Amino acid sequence: MTAALLLALGLALPPQRRPPVILAVTPACAQLREIAAHEPPEYVFASNGAHWREETGTAVPESAQAVAAAWERGRRIRFVAVTRSGGAANTIEYDDYCFDPAGRLRYLREEFRSVAQDLIAVRERGWTAAGQLNGQERHYFWLASGKPRPAPPGAGRQPAAPVYAHTSELPFARFLPKT
């Protein structure tokens, strides 16, 4: 899958049919997710698997294995969307990170899509300001229709997104402005 397609798919995710419970308890993250769906990011980064680099505009090299888009509010990174080609053929992973104004992770949405399994697997987690996990949800959908489905055999074995507890831990943090 080309890097441009990864970026396009990562920034044009379909809206969810119902607001998830985890996202509902973090209204600032719900608002930031909505902004990210409709506004271009302030920063775009690409990775070849080993190294991240900042890109200009939304065009990224074909060799990129991961693409990240970052949105600021109040001169601080508040929302990051990462799109990665999956470990298996015809799979893709989307990870949305929401940070509070102090840079602490408050919400993480992981989405794994597999053509072979006709599967969209979503896991959402929320954290308190003190960094404690305060909830988790899992949802499964048919890829072809987007309709809910039962958990498939081996549910929950999809690749887990890295947890970046603070914006300073993002793999491209050195490219972000210091505030």
N, CA and C of each residue as an Amber inpcrd file, in Angstrom:
protein
   537
   0.8670000  -1.1710000   0.0000000   0.0000000   0.0000000   0.0000000
   0.9060000   1.2230000   0.0000000   0.5790000   2.1910000  -0.7780000
   1.4440000   3.3560000  -0.8930000   1.2840000   4.2740000   0.3060000
   2.3040000   5.0430000   0.5550000   2.2830000   5.9700000   1.6850000
   1.1860000   7.0090000   1.5320000   0.9640000   7.4820000   0.3130000
  -0.0890000   8.4850000   0.1010000  -1.4480000   7.9170000   0.4660000
  -1.6760000   6.6570000   0.1180000  -2.9410000   6.0250000   0.4690000
  -3.0490000   5.8490000   1.9760000  -1.9510000   5.4950000   2.6250000
  -1.9580000   5.3870000   4.0870000  -2.3760000   6.7010000   4.7120000
  -1.8030000   7.7950000   4.2390000  -2.1450000   9.1000000   4.7850000
  -3.6020000   9.4280000   4.5230000  -4.0560000   9.2040000   3.3120000
  -5.4500000   9.5120000   2.9740000  -6.4060000   8.6860000   3.8190000
  -6.1330000   7.4040000   3.9840000  -7.0040000   6.5520000   4.7810000
  -6.9610000   6.9510000   6.2470000  -5.8010000   7.3200000   6.7250000
  -5.6680000   7.6790000   8.1310000  -6.3770000   8.9630000   8.4970000
  -6.4990000   9.8790000   7.5660000  -7.1180000  11.1590000   7.8690000
  -8.5750000  11.2060000   7.4590000  -9.0600000  10.1830000   6.7930000
 -10.4370000  10.1910000   6.3290000 -11.1940000   8.9910000   6.8940000
 -11.0600000   8.7600000   8.1770000 -11.7630000   7.6460000   8.7910000
 -13.2510000   7.9380000   8.8580000 -14.0740000   6.9270000   8.6200000
 -15.5150000   7.1680000   8.6980000 -15.9270000   7.4550000  10.1380000
 -16.9310000   8.2990000  10.3160000 -17.3740000   8.5850000  11.6770000
 -17.9970000   7.3510000  12.3060000 -17.8640000   7.2260000  13.6070000
 -18.4570000   6.0950000  14.2980000 -19.9580000   6.2920000  14.4000000
 -20.6810000   5.1760000  14.4540000 -22.1320000   5.2210000  14.5290000
 -22.6160000   5.7110000  15.8930000 -21.8810000   5.4260000  16.9340000
 -22.2640000   5.8890000  18.2710000 -21.0070000   6.3250000  18.9940000
 -21.1130000   7.3330000  19.8550000 -19.9050000   7.7470000  20.5680000
 -19.5050000   6.6760000  21.5830000 -18.2500000   6.2710000  21.5900000
 -17.8080000   5.2800000  22.5600000 -17.8230000   5.8640000  23.9700000
 -18.0000000   4.9920000  24.9340000 -18.0710000   5.4200000  26.3250000
 -16.7740000   6.1060000  26.7440000 -15.6440000   5.5230000  26.3730000
 -14.3500000   6.0860000  26.7780000 -14.2020000   7.5050000  26.2290000
 -14.5530000   7.7060000  24.9710000 -14.4340000   9.0310000  24.3730000
 -15.4360000   9.9990000  24.9900000 -16.6040000   9.5090000  25.3770000
 -17.6350000  10.3720000  25.9700000 -17.1840000  10.9670000  27.3010000
 -16.3240000  10.2610000  28.0350000 -15.8700000  10.7880000  29.3230000
 -14.6960000  11.7440000  29.1710000 -14.2050000  11.8930000  27.9630000
 -13.1330000  12.8540000  27.6890000 -13.6190000  13.7830000  26.5680000
 -14.5270000  14.7120000  26.8900000 -15.1140000  15.5620000  25.8460000
 -14.0900000  16.3810000  25.0620000 -13.0020000  16.7780000  25.6860000
 -11.9780000  17.5280000  24.9450000 -11.3960000  16.6570000  23.8400000
 -11.2170000  15.3660000  24.1050000 -10.6840000  14.4660000  23.0820000
 -11.6990000  14.2320000  21.9710000 -12.9710000  14.1670000  22.3150000
 -14.0070000  14.0340000  21.2900000 -13.9790000  15.2510000  20.3690000
 -13.8130000  16.4200000  20.9380000 -13.7560000  17.6460000  20.1510000
 -12.4950000  17.6620000  19.2740000 -11.3630000  17.2630000  19.8320000
 -10.1170000  17.2390000  19.0680000 -10.1840000  16.2210000  17.9350000
 -10.8140000  15.0790000  18.1650000 -10.9680000  14.0690000  17.1180000
 -11.8150000  14.6240000  15.9740000 -12.8330000  15.3660000  16.3020000
 -13.6900000  15.9850000  15.2900000 -12.9050000  17.0370000  14.4980000
 -12.1080000  17.8330000  15.1750000 -11.2710000  18.8310000  14.5000000
 -10.3020000  18.1430000  13.5460000  -9.6740000  17.0590000  14.0070000
  -8.7190000  16.3300000  13.1730000  -9.3900000  15.7430000  11.9230000
 -10.6540000  15.4130000  12.0280000 -11.3730000  14.8560000  10.8790000
 -11.6760000  15.9100000   9.8170000 -11.6390000  17.1890000  10.2090000
 -12.0480000  18.2360000   9.2720000 -10.9970000  19.3030000   8.9760000
  -9.9080000  19.3310000   9.7110000  -8.8720000  20.3440000   9.4910000
  -7.5440000  19.6790000   9.1540000  -6.7530000  20.3090000   8.3090000
  -5.4370000  19.7350000   8.0150000  -4.5400000  19.8030000   9.2490000
  -3.6220000  18.8650000   9.3740000  -2.7250000  18.8710000  10.5330000
  -1.6840000  19.9780000  10.4410000  -1.1500000  20.3500000  11.5910000
  -0.0480000  21.3140000  11.6070000   1.2680000  20.6510000  11.2060000
   1.3960000  19.3540000  11.4750000   2.6390000  18.6330000  11.1910000
   2.3110000  17.2810000  10.5840000   3.1900000  16.8240000   9.6670000
   3.0900000  15.4870000   9.0870000   4.4770000  14.8600000   9.1730000
   4.5120000  13.6020000   9.6080000   5.7720000  12.8750000   9.7500000
   5.6500000  11.5440000   9.0290000   6.7710000  10.9960000   8.5830000
   6.7840000   9.6950000   7.9190000   7.9400000   8.8830000   8.4770000
   7.7580000   7.5710000   8.4680000   8.7940000   6.6650000   8.9560000
   9.0250000   5.5640000   7.9320000  10.2820000   5.2070000   7.7610000
  10.6270000   4.0800000   6.9000000  10.7440000   2.7970000   7.7160000
  10.3370000   2.8560000   8.9500000  10.4120000   1.6990000   9.8450000
  11.4230000   1.9040000  10.9510000  12.4970000   2.6080000  10.6570000
  13.5420000   2.8300000  11.6540000  13.6180000   4.2910000  12.0950000
  13.3870000   5.2070000  11.1780000  13.5640000   6.6230000  11.4730000
  12.3440000   7.4270000  11.0320000  12.0330000   8.4430000  11.8320000
  10.9550000   9.3720000  11.4900000  11.5610000  10.6480000  10.9460000
  10.8440000  11.3130000  10.0480000  11.2670000  12.6050000   9.5220000
  10.0250000  13.4570000   9.3050000  10.2070000  14.7560000   9.3950000
   9.0920000  15.6670000   9.1470000   8.9290000  15.8420000   7.6440000
   7.6900000  15.8730000   7.1980000   7.3730000  16.0580000   5.7940000
   6.7400000  17.4320000   5.6130000   6.8560000  17.9820000   4.4350000
   6.1880000  19.2520000   4.1430000   4.9340000  18.9300000   3.3440000
   3.8340000  19.5630000   3.6960000   2.5670000  19.2760000   3.0350000
   2.0520000  17.9070000   3.4260000   1.2090000  17.3390000   2.5800000
   0.6500000  16.0250000   2.8930000   1.2240000  14.9260000   2.0140000
   2.1320000  15.2690000   1.1030000   2.7600000  14.2580000   0.2560000
   3.8780000  13.5840000   1.0400000   3.8470000  12.2590000   1.0780000
   4.8850000  11.5080000   1.7800000   5.5040000  10.5020000   0.8070000
   6.7460000  10.0910000   1.0550000   7.4250000   9.1650000   0.1450000
   6.6990000   7.8180000   0.0610000   6.7980000   7.1970000  -1.0950000
   6.1900000   5.8770000  -1.3090000   6.7650000   4.8380000  -0.3530000
   7.9970000   5.0290000   0.0870000   8.6490000   4.0410000   0.9540000
   8.2010000   4.1140000   2.4110000   7.3800000   5.0970000   2.7580000
   6.9570000   5.2520000   4.1600000   6.1300000   4.0550000   4.6110000
   6.4770000   3.5310000   5.7770000   5.7310000   2.4310000   6.3800000
   4.7380000   2.9350000   7.4130000   4.9310000   4.1660000   7.8480000
   4.0180000   4.7830000   8.8090000   3.9730000   6.2780000   8.5420000
   2.8100000   6.8490000   8.7940000   2.6040000   8.2800000   8.6200000
   1.8970000   8.7910000   9.8690000   2.3240000   9.9440000  10.3700000
   1.6830000  10.5470000  11.5440000   1.3040000  11.9820000  11.2070000
   0.1360000  12.3700000  11.6670000  -0.3280000  13.7460000  11.5220000
  -0.5780000  14.2730000  12.9270000  -0.2000000  15.5200000  13.1800000
  -0.3310000  16.0890000  14.5230000  -1.0370000  17.4360000  14.4570000
  -1.9440000  17.6550000  15.4300000  -2.6950000  18.8990000  15.5270000
  -2.3550000  19.5770000  16.8420000  -2.2070000  20.8920000  16.7710000
  -1.9150000  21.7060000  17.9610000  -3.1600000  22.4610000  18.4050000
  -3.1840000  22.7870000  19.6600000  -4.1220000  23.7550000  20.2270000
  -3.3380000  24.4710000  21.3130000  -3.3580000  25.7820000  21.2930000
  -2.6110000  26.5450000  22.2850000  -1.1230000  26.2840000  22.2340000
  -0.5670000  26.1050000  21.0310000   0.8610000  25.8530000  20.8160000
   1.3490000  24.5670000  21.4530000   0.4460000  23.6330000  21.6800000
   0.8120000  22.3200000  22.2380000   0.1830000  21.2220000  21.3890000
   0.9220000  20.1470000  21.1950000   0.3800000  19.0040000  20.4590000
  -0.7180000  18.3820000  21.3120000  -1.8960000  18.2630000  20.7300000
  -3.0430000  17.7260000  21.4730000  -3.6110000  16.4560000  20.8540000
  -3.4300000  16.2630000  19.5420000  -4.0000000  15.0900000  18.8900000
  -3.0360000  14.5910000  17.8250000  -2.8210000  13.2830000  17.7810000
  -1.9200000  12.6620000  16.8110000  -2.6280000  11.4520000  16.2130000
  -2.6220000  11.3620000  14.8950000  -3.1790000  10.2100000  14.1830000
  -2.0390000   9.5190000  13.4510000  -1.8270000   8.2410000  13.7560000
  -0.7590000   7.4650000  13.1310000  -1.4100000   6.3780000  12.2720000
  -0.9300000   6.2400000  11.0530000  -1.3910000   5.2030000  10.1350000
  -0.1860000   4.3390000   9.8030000  -0.3370000   3.0200000  10.0070000
   0.7680000   2.0930000   9.7490000   0.2800000   0.9540000   8.8750000
   1.1300000   0.5020000   7.9700000   0.7900000  -0.7250000   7.2620000
   0.9040000  -1.8430000   8.2840000  -0.0190000  -2.7810000   8.2200000
  -0.0500000  -3.8590000   9.2050000   1.0600000  -4.8610000   8.9730000
   1.2120000  -5.7750000   9.9070000   2.2490000  -6.7870000   9.7980000
   1.9580000  -7.8120000   8.7180000   0.6800000  -8.0360000   8.4100000
   0.2990000  -9.0030000   7.3850000  -0.1680000  -8.2590000   6.1370000
  -0.2060000  -8.9780000   5.0260000  -0.6720000  -8.3800000   3.7710000
  -2.1220000  -7.9360000   3.9150000  -2.4370000  -6.8290000   3.2750000
  -3.8000000  -6.2900000   3.2670000  -4.3290000  -5.9500000   4.6540000
  -3.4470000  -5.4960000   5.5250000  -3.8750000  -5.0000000   6.8340000
  -3.3470000  -3.5840000   7.0130000  -4.0640000  -2.8220000   7.8060000
  -3.6570000  -1.4590000   8.0960000  -4.0720000  -1.1450000   9.5290000
  -3.2920000  -0.2950000  10.1820000  -3.5640000   0.0720000  11.5670000
  -3.6250000   1.5850000  11.6900000  -4.6090000   2.0480000  12.4550000
  -4.7830000   3.4660000  12.7400000  -4.7430000   3.6480000  14.2490000
  -3.9740000   4.5970000  14.7120000  -3.8990000   4.8810000  16.1440000
  -4.1010000   6.3730000  16.3550000  -5.0900000   6.7270000  17.1640000
  -5.3700000   8.1270000  17.5010000  -4.9950000   8.3620000  18.9560000
  -4.1650000   9.3590000  19.1860000  -3.7230000   9.7170000  20.5250000
  -4.2400000  11.1080000  20.8620000  -4.8180000  11.2540000  22.0310000
  -5.2650000  12.5700000  22.4990000  -4.5090000  12.8930000  23.7790000
  -3.9370000  14.0880000  23.8180000  -3.1480000  14.5320000  24.9640000
  -3.7990000  15.7500000  25.6000000  -3.6480000  15.8880000  26.9000000
  -4.1680000  17.0770000  27.5810000  -3.1890000  18.2350000  27.3740000
  -3.5360000  19.4500000  27.8250000  -2.6390000  20.5950000  27.5970000
  -1.2450000  20.4330000  28.2120000  -1.1060000  19.5660000  29.2160000
   0.2100000  19.3290000  29.8150000   0.9970000  18.2570000  29.0660000
   0.4090000  17.6940000  27.9880000   1.1100000  16.6980000  27.1900000
   0.8950000  15.2680000  27.6390000   0.0060000  15.0260000  28.6070000
  -0.2480000  13.6710000  29.1130000  -1.2940000  12.9640000  28.2630000
  -1.0690000  11.6830000  27.9930000  -2.0150000  10.8810000  27.2310000
  -3.3120000  10.7220000  28.0110000  -4.4380000  11.0160000  27.3550000
  -5.7480000  10.8710000  27.9960000  -6.6290000   9.8600000  27.2850000
  -6.3830000   9.6370000  25.9790000  -7.2390000   8.7570000  25.1920000
  -6.4300000   8.1480000  24.0530000  -6.6470000   6.8630000  23.8040000
  -6.0040000   6.1630000  22.6960000  -7.0420000   5.2840000  22.0180000
  -7.1770000   5.4630000  20.7160000  -8.0700000   4.6240000  19.9070000
  -7.2080000   3.8690000  18.9220000  -7.2670000   2.5320000  18.9810000
  -6.5310000   1.6690000  18.0620000  -7.5290000   1.0110000  17.1230000
  -7.2290000   1.0330000  15.8510000  -8.0960000   0.3740000  14.8750000
  -7.2380000  -0.4810000  13.9600000  -7.6360000  -1.7350000  13.8340000
  -6.9400000  -2.6950000  12.9810000  -7.9240000  -3.1360000  11.9060000
  -7.5120000  -3.0350000  10.6290000  -8.3760000  -3.4480000   9.5220000
  -7.6770000  -4.5490000   8.7350000  -8.4350000  -5.6240000   8.4710000
  -7.9050000  -6.7570000   7.7150000  -8.8900000  -7.1460000   6.6230000
  -8.4140000  -7.0900000   5.3740000  -9.2480000  -7.5040000   4.2500000
  -9.4920000  -9.0040000   4.3240000  -8.4630000  -9.7880000   4.5980000
  -8.5860000 -11.2490000   4.6340000  -9.5890000 -11.7240000   5.6840000
  -9.6610000 -11.0120000   6.8110000 -10.5720000 -11.4130000   7.8910000
 -11.9110000 -10.6730000   7.8290000 -12.0790000  -9.7690000   6.8510000
 -13.2840000  -8.9270000   6.7710000 -13.5430000  -8.3320000   8.1570000
 -12.5240000  -7.6620000   8.6980000 -12.5470000  -7.2670000  10.1040000
 -12.0790000  -5.8360000  10.3110000 -12.8010000  -5.1450000  11.1740000
 -12.3320000  -3.9070000  11.7880000 -12.3890000  -4.1740000  13.2880000
 -11.2540000  -4.1330000  13.9480000 -11.1830000  -4.3150000  15.4000000
 -10.7700000  -2.9860000  16.0140000 -11.5440000  -2.5130000  16.9770000
 -11.2880000  -1.2230000  17.6150000 -11.1140000  -1.4320000  19.1100000
 -10.0670000  -0.8520000  19.6450000  -9.8860000  -0.8320000  21.1010000
  -9.6660000   0.6110000  21.5070000 -10.3810000   1.0370000  22.5360000
 -10.2440000   2.3930000  23.0580000  -9.8880000   2.3180000  24.5310000
  -8.9630000   3.1950000  24.9020000  -8.5480000   3.2620000  26.3060000
  -8.4840000   4.7150000  26.7420000  -8.7560000   4.9470000  28.0110000
  -8.6650000   6.2790000  28.5720000  -7.7900000   6.2750000  29.8110000
  -7.1680000   7.4190000  30.0880000  -6.2970000   7.5710000  31.2530000
  -6.6970000   8.8020000  32.0510000  -6.4590000   8.7420000  33.3390000
  -6.6730000   9.8960000  34.2020000  -5.5070000  10.8600000  34.0320000
  -5.6340000  12.0450000  34.5970000  -4.5420000  13.0200000  34.5490000
  -3.3110000  12.5000000  35.2860000  -3.5160000  11.5650000  36.2210000
  -2.4010000  10.9810000  36.9630000  -1.7640000   9.8130000  36.2100000
  -2.2850000   9.4850000  35.0240000  -1.6870000   8.4260000  34.2240000
  -2.2370000   7.0320000  34.4960000  -3.3170000   6.9340000  35.2510000
  -3.9140000   5.6250000  35.5430000  -4.9420000   5.2710000  34.4850000
  -4.9290000   4.0240000  34.0190000  -5.9300000   3.5580000  33.0720000
  -7.2930000   3.6380000  33.7470000  -8.2630000   4.2770000  33.0910000
  -9.5800000   4.4090000  33.7210000 -10.6950000   3.8060000  32.8790000
 -10.3660000   3.0120000  31.8970000 -11.3890000   2.3320000  31.1260000
 -10.8680000   1.8340000  29.8010000 -11.5670000   0.8080000  29.2960000
 -11.1910000   0.2100000  28.0270000 -12.4390000  -0.3890000  27.3840000
 -12.5250000  -0.3040000  26.0740000 -13.6230000  -0.9020000  25.3070000
 -13.0480000  -1.5820000  24.0800000 -13.7230000  -2.6290000  23.6250000
 -13.3870000  -3.2830000  22.3600000 -14.6590000  -3.4100000  21.5360000
 -14.5150000  -3.1970000  20.2320000 -15.6330000  -3.3200000  19.2990000
 -15.1270000  -4.0060000  18.0330000 -16.0050000  -4.7640000  17.4000000
 -15.6530000  -5.4570000  16.1590000 -16.7220000  -5.1690000  15.1080000
 -16.2600000  -4.9750000  13.8540000 -17.1580000  -4.6550000  12.7530000
 -16.7440000  -5.4660000  11.5370000 -17.7050000  -5.7170000  10.6580000
 -17.4070000  -6.3100000   9.3550000 -16.7780000  -5.2220000   8.5020000
 -15.6630000  -5.5150000   7.8710000 -14.9940000  -4.5210000   7.0290000
 -15.8560000  -4.1420000   5.8340000 -16.4670000  -5.1320000   5.1990000
 -17.2370000  -4.8760000   3.9850000 -18.4540000  -3.9810000   4.2330000
 -19.1280000  -4.1580000   5.3660000 -20.3650000  -3.4080000   5.6140000
 -20.2380000  -2.3430000   6.6930000 -19.2460000  -2.4660000   7.5670000
 -19.1050000  -1.5400000   8.6850000 -20.0620000  -1.8320000   9.8270000
 -20.8490000  -2.9070000   9.7060000 -21.8230000  -3.2550000  10.7450000
 -21.1460000  -4.0450000  11.8630000 -21.6590000  -3.9110000  13.0880000
 -21.0900000  -4.6630000  14.2100000 -21.1240000  -6.1660000  13.9410000
 -20.1450000  -6.8470000  14.4870000 -20.0560000  -8.2960000  14.3570000
 -19.5880000  -8.8860000  15.6710000 -19.7920000 -10.1820000  15.8540000
 -19.2660000 -10.8140000  17.0650000 -17.7400000 -10.8100000  17.0320000
 -17.1660000 -10.9130000  18.2140000 -15.7060000 -11.0000000  18.2900000
 -15.2510000 -12.2560000  17.5570000 -14.2950000 -12.1290000  16.6420000
 -13.8220000 -13.2960000  15.8990000 -12.9320000 -14.1800000  16.7660000
 -12.6840000 -15.4240000  16.3320000 -11.7370000 -16.2690000  17.0590000
 -10.3900000 -15.5450000  17.1700000  -9.7840000 -15.6130000  18.3120000
  -8.5040000 -14.9420000  18.5140000  -8.6400000 -13.4500000  18.7000000
  -9.8550000 -12.9970000  19.0100000 -10.0800000 -11.5540000  19.2000000
  -9.1260000 -11.0170000  20.2550000  -8.6310000  -9.8410000  20.0130000
  -7.7130000  -9.2050000  20.9520000  -6.2580000  -9.5150000  20.6680000
  -5.9860000 -10.3300000  19.6380000  -4.5960000 -10.6320000  19.3160000
  -4.0420000  -9.7100000  18.2400000  -4.8030000  -8.6980000  17.8640000
  -4.2980000  -7.7550000  16.8810000  -3.1160000  -7.0020000  17.4930000
  -2.2420000  -6.4770000  16.6460000  -1.0920000  -5.7420000  17.1810000
  -1.5410000  -4.5720000  18.0550000  -0.8660000  -4.3870000  19.1580000
  -1.1820000  -3.2790000  20.0620000  -0.3590000  -2.0570000  19.6680000
  -1.0120000  -0.9150000  19.7470000  -0.3160000   0.3400000  19.4760000
   0.6110000   0.6670000  20.6330000   1.7370000   1.3060000  20.3540000
   2.5820000   1.7530000  21.4590000   1.8400000   2.8030000  22.2800000
   2.0440000   2.7830000  23.5600000   1.4330000   3.7820000  24.4440000
   2.4860000   4.8380000  24.7420000   2.2140000   6.0600000  24.3170000
   3.0960000   7.1950000  24.5950000   2.4270000   8.0030000  25.6950000
   2.8880000   7.8640000  26.9100000   2.2570000   8.5050000  28.0630000
   2.3560000  10.0260000  28.0080000   3.2740000  10.5400000  27.2300000
   3.4730000  11.9870000  27.1240000   3.9180000  12.3140000  25.7050000
   3.6090000  13.5140000  25.2440000   4.0080000  13.9090000  23.8870000
   5.5230000  13.8370000  23.6910000   6.2740000  13.9910000  24.7660000
   7.7340000  13.9170000  24.6640000   8.2070000  12.5000000  24.3210000
   7.3400000  11.4960000  24.4590000   7.7040000  10.1180000  24.1470000
   7.3810000   9.7340000  22.7020000   6.6810000  10.5930000  21.9610000
   6.3630000  10.2850000  20.5730000   7.6600000  10.0680000  19.8000000
   7.6920000   9.1370000  18.8700000   8.9630000   8.8340000  18.1750000
   9.4810000   9.9890000  17.3250000   8.6540000  10.9770000  17.0490000
   9.0660000  12.1460000  16.2700000   9.0760000  13.4010000  17.1330000
   9.1250000  13.2440000  18.4440000   9.0640000  14.3710000  19.3910000
  10.1740000  15.3920000  19.1480000  11.3220000  14.9560000  18.6940000
  12.4340000  15.9020000  18.4810000  12.1150000  16.9280000  17.4010000
  11.1590000  16.6350000  16.5240000  10.7720000  17.5640000  15.4720000
   9.6870000  18.5430000  15.9190000   9.0850000  18.2920000  17.0630000
   7.9820000  19.1400000  17.5370000   8.5210000  20.4030000  18.1860000
   7.7620000  21.4790000  18.1170000   8.2370000  22.7160000  18.7420000
   8.2930000  22.5640000  20.2560000   9.2590000  23.1890000  20.8560000
   9.4010000  23.1720000  22.3170000   8.5870000  24.3280000  22.8760000
   7.6770000  24.0030000  23.8100000   6.8580000  25.0550000  24.4100000
   7.0270000  25.0650000  25.9040000
